[in-house]
Amino acid sequence: MGERGWLILTKDKRIRYRKLEFAAVKQARVRLFVLTAGQITAVEMGEIFVKALKKMERLAIKHDEPFIARVTKAGNVSRYDIGK
């Protein structure tokens, strides 16, 4: 997926702490966005990602992959430093 330039969306907040999954993100050179809000509906999840879309696009353009970024319930977006 990294070679296609797709953005990957997940709700798995712990992914960056799991060695194999973290290594897969780095190896595939993906741009991964993690929704940090808990206990929300699918509709709310979609609304949050729509609200954050422009910020996600700007971050994806500004930073080379691979990266992991958090998306908050308020629609704020920030990148974790994962190294290369």
N, C-alpha and C positions, 0 to 999 in steps of 0.2 A: 504494500500500500504506500510505503514511503516514496517509491519511484513514481507513483502516479500523482504525488503532491496532495493527496487527500488529507483532510483534517479528521482525526479520530476523536469521537466523543465517548466518554465513559462516566460512570458514577462510582467506580472503584477507587476510593480515596487511598487505599493501601498499596496500590500497584507499584509505587516508587520504592516501597520497602521490601518487595519480594524480588529476590535476586534474579530468578529466571525470567520473570516478566519484565523487570527493569532492563535486563540485558537484551531481551527481544525488542523492546522499544528503541534502544540505542542501535542495535544491529540493523533493524529495518529502517532506521533514520526517519521515524514518523514524528508528526506534530500531534501530540496527544493533549486533549482538553478534558480535565476532570471536574465534574460537577460536585461541589463540596456540600451542598444542602442535603440534609437527611429527611427521611419520611415525607416525601412529596409525591404527588401523582404524576403520571406520564404527561398530562396536559401542562401541569406546572413546570415540569422539566423542559418541555418544548418551549414554553413561554420564556423561561430563563435563557435558554440558548439563543432564541430569537433576539431577546433584549441585548445579549452580549455579542452578537454576531459581528458587528463592526469592529469592536475591540479585539475580537479573536482574529479577524482578518488582518488588522494592523499589526498585531503581535506576530502572526505567521509571516507577514512580509518583512518585518524588521529583523527577525531572528532566524538563523539557519536551523535546520533540523539536525539532530533530533532534539526535541524538547518536550517537557511536560509542563502544562500550565493549569492553574486552578481557575474555576469559574464559580463565583459565589452566587448565593440566592439573589443578591441585589444586582447581579449582572456585571460585577467587577471581574477583571481578568488580570492575572499576574503569573509570571513564569517562575518555575522552580529552577535552580541552578543544578543541572545534572552532570556537568562536565562532558567531555567528548570521548 
